[in-house]
Amino acid sequence: MLGFGRPFILLLIINFLDLSFVSSSSSQNATRPRGHPSGENYDQYEDFTTEPPSSSSTNSEYPDLNPCDYDMCVEQQHTCQELRDATGCLCPGLSNIFTRPSPPRLSYLTQKGSKEVLVHWCAPTSFVTHYIVWVSGKSVNKNIHVEERKRDAVMEDVEAGARICVQAVNKGGVSADDDQSCDTFEPQNTDTGLALKLGIIGGVAGLILLLILALLLWRHKSRQKSSARTKTEGVL
């Protein structure tokens, strides 16, 4: 009986220790925070979330996009910076005044008269203080300065084949010349204009010649009539 009692007592002690260990583990697992608690404990462990920002802070940090009513290719009464300061609108990605400007885009050349050319361009996405329009030809090399608000300029004494460039200027320097800011002036419809002038001159000359021939013919007929009357009077 004594031999049987010792193993039985040891078995009771081991079972008691196992129950104590399981109870301790269950208690620790119940209080450990989880990344994604579920069930009834969700609210209890969701205390790490932050409050969303207020409406005032959201508006100050992320203002509504409000682009300025500004066309880079159209002459303006006000610069985009002036519109921005007055209305709070947004300018299209302009670099600062101390960064060398990007080249403008020369949009077209229009012939005006025999040697006058209208140069039109679009502004770059840079801060610009003024523009320089260059004409470089075989016999003429000149330039003019144009204010920032302007988008065109008339150049005089431009010969065929002359190279025309537009440069943007600010405190960071002068924009580089490239294919988008320069073009070669080629007079349009030169042969047609010359033919038209020659046609007009020829028409006027032909009209004068016809008038002269008509006058000579009239005088010739007048003389014939006068001679016939003279002979008739002599017979009588």
Stockholm file with secondary structure:
# STOCKHOLM 1.0

chainA/1-236         MLGFGRPFILLLIINFLDLSFVSSSSSQNATRPRGHPSGENYDQYEDFTTEPPSSSSTNSEYPDLNPCDYDMCVEQQHTCQELRDATGCLCPGLSNIFTRPSPPRLSYLTQKGSKEVLVHWCAPTSFVTHYIVWVSGKSVNKNIHVEERKRDAVMEDVEAGARICVQAVNKGGVSADDDQSCDTFEPQNTDTGLALKLGIIGGVAGLILLLILALLLWRHKSRQKSSARTKTEGVL
#=GR chainA/1-236 SS CHHHHHHHHHHHHHHHHHHHHHHHHHHHHHHSCCSSCCGGGTGGGCTTCCCCCCHHHHHHHSCCCCBCSCCTTSCCSSCHHHHHHHHCCBCSSCBCTTSCCCCCEEEEEEEETTTEEEEEEECCSBCCSEEEEEEECSSCEEEEEEETTCCEEEECSCCTTCEEEEEEEETTEECCCCTTTEEECCCSSHHHHHHHHHHHHHHHHHHHHHHHHHHHHHHHHHHHHHHHHHHHHHHC
#=GC SS_cons         CHHHHHHHHHHHHHHHHHHHHHHHHHHHHHHSCCSSCCGGGTGGGCTTCCCCCCHHHHHHHSCCCCBCSCCTTSCCSSCHHHHHHHHCCBCSSCBCTTSCCCCCEEEEEEEETTTEEEEEEECCSBCCSEEEEEEECSSCEEEEEEETTCCEEEECSCCTTCEEEEEEEETTEECCCCTTTEEECCCSSHHHHHHHHHHHHHHHHHHHHHHHHHHHHHHHHHHHHHHHHHHHHHHC
//
